[in-house]
Amino acid sequence: MVTTPKSGLLLAGACVAGIAAVGSVFELSSGTPQYGTLLTGIILALSIPLGIVCFLAAVRDANANS
């Protein structure tokens, strides 16, 4: 599998989104999120699908360029 700059950036985006999702889960489970429950929930709700979309796009791009 060949890594292109585009697939590398998409994988980086998927990693950042995954870190944001895990951090949001930990913040919400602590009981008192630093940024509030609403904003942390929004971050969690957006980061999960964004991470999946970025990861799938990176895999498709790498497969198309191999």
PyMOL CGO cylinders between C-alpha atoms (Angstrom):
from pymol import cmd
from pymol.cgo import CYLINDER

trace = [
    CYLINDER, 0.00, 0.00, 0.00, 1.38, 3.36, -1.05, 0.3, 1, 1, 1, 1, 1, 1,
    CYLINDER, 1.38, 3.36, -1.05, 0.93, 6.33, 1.26, 0.3, 1, 1, 1, 1, 1, 1,
    CYLINDER, 0.93, 6.33, 1.26, 0.22, 9.59, -0.52, 0.3, 1, 1, 1, 1, 1, 1,
    CYLINDER, 0.22, 9.59, -0.52, 0.29, 13.01, 1.13, 0.3, 1, 1, 1, 1, 1, 1,
    CYLINDER, 0.29, 13.01, 1.13, -3.49, 13.13, 0.89, 0.3, 1, 1, 1, 1, 1, 1,
    CYLINDER, -3.49, 13.13, 0.89, -3.95, 9.79, 2.64, 0.3, 1, 1, 1, 1, 1, 1,
    CYLINDER, -3.95, 9.79, 2.64, -1.39, 10.80, 5.26, 0.3, 1, 1, 1, 1, 1, 1,
    CYLINDER, -1.39, 10.80, 5.26, -3.31, 13.97, 6.06, 0.3, 1, 1, 1, 1, 1, 1,
    CYLINDER, -3.31, 13.97, 6.06, -6.58, 12.04, 6.20, 0.3, 1, 1, 1, 1, 1, 1,
    CYLINDER, -6.58, 12.04, 6.20, -5.04, 9.51, 8.59, 0.3, 1, 1, 1, 1, 1, 1,
    CYLINDER, -5.04, 9.51, 8.59, -3.75, 12.36, 10.76, 0.3, 1, 1, 1, 1, 1, 1,
    CYLINDER, -3.75, 12.36, 10.76, -7.27, 13.80, 10.83, 0.3, 1, 1, 1, 1, 1, 1,
    CYLINDER, -7.27, 13.80, 10.83, -8.66, 10.42, 11.84, 0.3, 1, 1, 1, 1, 1, 1,
    CYLINDER, -8.66, 10.42, 11.84, -6.11, 10.20, 14.66, 0.3, 1, 1, 1, 1, 1, 1,
    CYLINDER, -6.11, 10.20, 14.66, -6.95, 13.68, 15.95, 0.3, 1, 1, 1, 1, 1, 1,
    CYLINDER, -6.95, 13.68, 15.95, -10.67, 12.89, 15.80, 0.3, 1, 1, 1, 1, 1, 1,
    CYLINDER, -10.67, 12.89, 15.80, -10.09, 9.64, 17.68, 0.3, 1, 1, 1, 1, 1, 1,
    CYLINDER, -10.09, 9.64, 17.68, -8.12, 11.41, 20.39, 0.3, 1, 1, 1, 1, 1, 1,
    CYLINDER, -8.12, 11.41, 20.39, -10.88, 14.03, 20.68, 0.3, 1, 1, 1, 1, 1, 1,
    CYLINDER, -10.88, 14.03, 20.68, -13.51, 11.30, 21.01, 0.3, 1, 1, 1, 1, 1, 1,
    CYLINDER, -13.51, 11.30, 21.01, -11.61, 9.43, 23.72, 0.3, 1, 1, 1, 1, 1, 1,
    CYLINDER, -11.61, 9.43, 23.72, -10.88, 12.66, 25.58, 0.3, 1, 1, 1, 1, 1, 1,
    CYLINDER, -10.88, 12.66, 25.58, -14.54, 13.65, 25.42, 0.3, 1, 1, 1, 1, 1, 1,
    CYLINDER, -14.54, 13.65, 25.42, -15.62, 10.29, 26.82, 0.3, 1, 1, 1, 1, 1, 1,
    CYLINDER, -15.62, 10.29, 26.82, -13.19, 10.66, 29.71, 0.3, 1, 1, 1, 1, 1, 1,
    CYLINDER, -13.19, 10.66, 29.71, -14.33, 14.23, 30.36, 0.3, 1, 1, 1, 1, 1, 1,
    CYLINDER, -14.33, 14.23, 30.36, -18.00, 13.25, 30.34, 0.3, 1, 1, 1, 1, 1, 1,
    CYLINDER, -18.00, 13.25, 30.34, -17.38, 10.29, 32.61, 0.3, 1, 1, 1, 1, 1, 1,
    CYLINDER, -17.38, 10.29, 32.61, -15.58, 12.47, 35.15, 0.3, 1, 1, 1, 1, 1, 1,
    CYLINDER, -15.58, 12.47, 35.15, -18.84, 14.21, 35.95, 0.3, 1, 1, 1, 1, 1, 1,
    CYLINDER, -18.84, 14.21, 35.95, -17.60, 17.78, 35.51, 0.3, 1, 1, 1, 1, 1, 1,
    CYLINDER, -17.60, 17.78, 35.51, -16.29, 18.36, 31.98, 0.3, 1, 1, 1, 1, 1, 1,
    CYLINDER, -16.29, 18.36, 31.98, -13.89, 21.27, 31.64, 0.3, 1, 1, 1, 1, 1, 1,
    CYLINDER, -13.89, 21.27, 31.64, -15.79, 22.80, 28.70, 0.3, 1, 1, 1, 1, 1, 1,
    CYLINDER, -15.79, 22.80, 28.70, -19.27, 21.87, 29.94, 0.3, 1, 1, 1, 1, 1, 1,
    CYLINDER, -19.27, 21.87, 29.94, -21.46, 18.92, 29.14, 0.3, 1, 1, 1, 1, 1, 1,
    CYLINDER, -21.46, 18.92, 29.14, -23.05, 20.42, 26.04, 0.3, 1, 1, 1, 1, 1, 1,
    CYLINDER, -23.05, 20.42, 26.04, -19.85, 21.42, 24.25, 0.3, 1, 1, 1, 1, 1, 1,
    CYLINDER, -19.85, 21.42, 24.25, -18.08, 18.19, 25.19, 0.3, 1, 1, 1, 1, 1, 1,
    CYLINDER, -18.08, 18.19, 25.19, -21.05, 16.18, 23.92, 0.3, 1, 1, 1, 1, 1, 1,
    CYLINDER, -21.05, 16.18, 23.92, -21.00, 18.11, 20.65, 0.3, 1, 1, 1, 1, 1, 1,
    CYLINDER, -21.00, 18.11, 20.65, -17.27, 17.44, 20.25, 0.3, 1, 1, 1, 1, 1, 1,
    CYLINDER, -17.27, 17.44, 20.25, -17.90, 13.74, 20.88, 0.3, 1, 1, 1, 1, 1, 1,
    CYLINDER, -17.90, 13.74, 20.88, -20.83, 13.61, 18.46, 0.3, 1, 1, 1, 1, 1, 1,
    CYLINDER, -20.83, 13.61, 18.46, -18.81, 15.26, 15.69, 0.3, 1, 1, 1, 1, 1, 1,
    CYLINDER, -18.81, 15.26, 15.69, -15.47, 13.54, 16.22, 0.3, 1, 1, 1, 1, 1, 1,
    CYLINDER, -15.47, 13.54, 16.22, -16.70, 9.96, 15.90, 0.3, 1, 1, 1, 1, 1, 1,
    CYLINDER, -16.70, 9.96, 15.90, -18.22, 10.25, 12.40, 0.3, 1, 1, 1, 1, 1, 1,
    CYLINDER, -18.22, 10.25, 12.40, -15.41, 12.57, 11.28, 0.3, 1, 1, 1, 1, 1, 1,
    CYLINDER, -15.41, 12.57, 11.28, -12.79, 10.02, 12.34, 0.3, 1, 1, 1, 1, 1, 1,
    CYLINDER, -12.79, 10.02, 12.34, -14.58, 7.22, 10.51, 0.3, 1, 1, 1, 1, 1, 1,
    CYLINDER, -14.58, 7.22, 10.51, -14.99, 9.28, 7.33, 0.3, 1, 1, 1, 1, 1, 1,
    CYLINDER, -14.99, 9.28, 7.33, -11.34, 10.40, 7.37, 0.3, 1, 1, 1, 1, 1, 1,
    CYLINDER, -11.34, 10.40, 7.37, -10.10, 6.86, 7.92, 0.3, 1, 1, 1, 1, 1, 1,
    CYLINDER, -10.10, 6.86, 7.92, -12.21, 5.39, 5.15, 0.3, 1, 1, 1, 1, 1, 1,
    CYLINDER, -12.21, 5.39, 5.15, -11.22, 8.17, 2.76, 0.3, 1, 1, 1, 1, 1, 1,
    CYLINDER, -11.22, 8.17, 2.76, -7.54, 7.56, 3.54, 0.3, 1, 1, 1, 1, 1, 1,
    CYLINDER, -7.54, 7.56, 3.54, -7.87, 3.84, 2.86, 0.3, 1, 1, 1, 1, 1, 1,
    CYLINDER, -7.87, 3.84, 2.86, -9.71, 4.47, -0.41, 0.3, 1, 1, 1, 1, 1, 1,
    CYLINDER, -9.71, 4.47, -0.41, -7.11, 7.00, -1.51, 0.3, 1, 1, 1, 1, 1, 1,
    CYLINDER, -7.11, 7.00, -1.51, -4.24, 4.66, -0.70, 0.3, 1, 1, 1, 1, 1, 1,
    CYLINDER, -4.24, 4.66, -0.70, -5.91, 1.76, -2.53, 0.3, 1, 1, 1, 1, 1, 1,
    CYLINDER, -5.91, 1.76, -2.53, -6.60, 3.93, -5.56, 0.3, 1, 1, 1, 1, 1, 1,
    CYLINDER, -6.60, 3.93, -5.56, -2.94, 4.95, -5.77, 0.3, 1, 1, 1, 1, 1, 1,
    CYLINDER, -2.94, 4.95, -5.77, -1.41, 1.50, -5.31, 0.3, 1, 1, 1, 1, 1, 1,
]
cmd.load_cgo(trace, "trace")
